[in-house]
Amino acid sequence: MALTSIKQILADADLASPGEFKEWTKEWRTAAENGSEEPLLGFFAREKGLTEETFLERLAKAMELRFVEPAELNPSNEARKRVTTKVAFQHFVLPIEAENGTLEVAVCDPFDSAMINAVQYNAGGTVKLALATRSEIEKALKKYYGVGAETLEELEDDEEDSFDIFFDADKEITEGDQDASVIKFVNQVIWEAYKDRATDIHFEPAEDEFRIRYRVDGILHQTPMPPQLKRYQSSLISRIKVMSGMDIAEKRLPQDGRINVRIKGEELDIRVSTVPTVYGESVSLRLLTRGNIFLSLEKLGFDPKDEEVLREL
């Protein structure tokens, strides 16, 4: 869609005047050139002083599109089959419903022509747009496709059954890590655990599945994972063992190791232990920050009255 059309639509919806559109577009492009991944409409919403949800609700009304509430982001099985995992994650597209040859998808930017072309080509039919916030689409993608699903799709497309695994000591893990698929998947699991403030990651093999759980605030939470993850159990465990300096050939005895990584400049020590089970090796990762953390009373979350009592002790 041409910029003039976008400008007119946003102006008609009272979301950006022509002058604001020109100024904000320039600022957004500068930020993007400096590494920002904030979407255009998210940037506009922030500059307008609106939440992304409010901004998109008003835009949906102006464009006569449906705004999808978080509770409605439940894709049907038929809809999910129409869009590949790679396209869904790459363009932040969530297929919702397929009916009479038309596929309804939730998107956060209806002006993204590259996204629209990719989805139409992928779906092989008519595509109907609906709007939802990027954060809610991302949550739904991870819930229904699973964390790392797009990486596993790359593995399935690979003609080789074995993987070359490399590890550089003190590797910097970033959200956009583009290493080989197995490495990328393990890094992504660690990245997600870090973002969720998890203290432990458990890789637990079972007869028909390979489960991954995060411990957050002392409670274990099962993480949604693609159903085909079981197929790559051996490769993923081998990757972790190489990273932690273990003997990958030893699978009958427990082993311990450690990994040193940096995430957003923060040094982490990851203690790793493996235990053989009936269905393969179980792996536990304990995430520890290197630096000592000293928190003031104000940052501990006490009620003001309780804080006052403590200070008087």
Secondary structure, DSSP 8 states (H G I E B T S, - for coil): --HHHHHHHHHHTTS--HHHHHHHHHHHHHHHHTT----HHHHHHHHHT--HHHHHHHHHHHHT-EE--GGG----HHHHHHS-HHHHHHHT-EEEEEETTEEEEEES-TT-HHHHHHHHHHHTSEEEEEE--HHHHHHHHHHHT-TTHHHHHHHHH-S-SS------TTEEE-TT--S-HHHHHHHHHHHHHHHTT-SEEEEEE-SS-EEEEEEETTEEEE----GGGGGGHHHHHHHHHHHTT--TT--SS-EEEEEEEEETTEEEEEEEEEEEETTEEEEEEEEEESS-----GGGGT--HHHHHHHHH-
